[in-house]
């Protein structure tokens, strides 16, 4: 379990002032690192200079995931968060990921 939290846990240790801000920073940084890693994978597999679209995709998903965590706390938020998540994923993946392949 420790090996899975190499990005999220240190970001939580840095900022202990506000738990909401800490969670957002941890989630956003994790998605940012994942996006950079996928850009590197695309560079190695296609030998084409990365455009940054995959990193942008992961950053958008990180922001959305943080928002979804807050939305689920509202009474009707869970029901709508799932529906909006599916639409958001389909649109952003089609917009940023598939053109890179």
N, C-alpha and C positions, 0 to 999 in steps of 0.2 A: 504494500500500500504506500510506503514512503516514496518509492521510486515514481509513482504516478503523480505525486504532488510537487514536483520539482520547480514548477513555476508559480502555482497558486499559493502555496504555503509561505514562501519568502515574502510575497507581496502583502500577505496578511500580517506578517511580523513587522514590516516596515511602518505601516500606518495603523496604530491601535486607537486613534482618536475617535473615529466614527465607524461603526460596524457596517453601515450601508455603503459608505465610501470605500471601505476596505474590501468588501465583497465585489464591488464594481471594479476596483483596480485589479483584483486577483483574476476575475473573469476576463476582463479586457486584455490584460497582459498575456494570459494563457492563449486566448484566441489570436493575439498578435504574433506570438511565437509560433503557433501552429501555421499561420498564414505564411510567415517567412520560411518555415520548414518546407511547406508545399511549393513555394516559389523555387526553393533550392532543388527539390525533386524534379520540378518541371524543367529547370535548367539542365540537370544531369540527363534526363531522359530525352529531351527534344533538342538540346544544344542551341536553343533560341534564347536571346536575352529576355529576362522576365520583364513584364510590363507593369507589375504591381497590382493587377486586377484580382489575383487570387488573395493577396494580402488584404486588399480592400474588402473582398467578400468576407473573409474571416473577421475583420474588424467590425463590419456591419453585423455579423452574426453574434459577436461578443456584446455589442451594445444592445442588440435585441434580446439576448439571453438575460442580461442584467435587467432590462425593462420587464421581461416576462416574469422574473422572480418577484418584482414589486407588484405587477398586475395580478398575480395569483393570490395575493393577500386580500384583495377586495372581494365582496360577496359574489359577484358574477364574473369576476376576472378570470377564474380558472377555465370556465366554459369558453369564453371569448379568446383567451390567450392561446389555446390549442388551435382554434380555427385560424386565427391570424398567423400563428407560427407556421402552419402548413402552407398558407398562401405566400408568406414572406420567403420561406425556403425555396419554393418553386420559382418565384420571380427572380430572386437574387442569384440562384444557381444558374438559371437559364441566361441571366444577364452577364454574369462575370466568369463563371467557370467553364461552361461549354465552348465559348469562343476560343479559349486557350488550348483546347484539345484539338 
